[in-house]
């Protein structure tokens, strides 16, 4: 949406983008967490080596 302005260190937008990304990185990608949760709830199990 903001193009390179989201990565520029001159604007406050860069700080907001960086802080938002830091929320998702320690937990892994949101998509993987959703996938693991879905498989666990459905009782299908989850194997990283499948």
C-alpha positions, 0 to 999 in steps of 0.5 A: 500500500505504501510502497517503499515508504513503509521501509524508509527510516525517515517516516514514522510509518517505518517504525509502525511497520517494524513493530508490527512485524516483530509481533508475528516473527517470534510466533512463527508465521501466522499461517503456520500457526493457523494450520497447526491449530486446525490440525490439532483441533480436528484431531489429525495431528501434526508432524513436521516430517510428514 
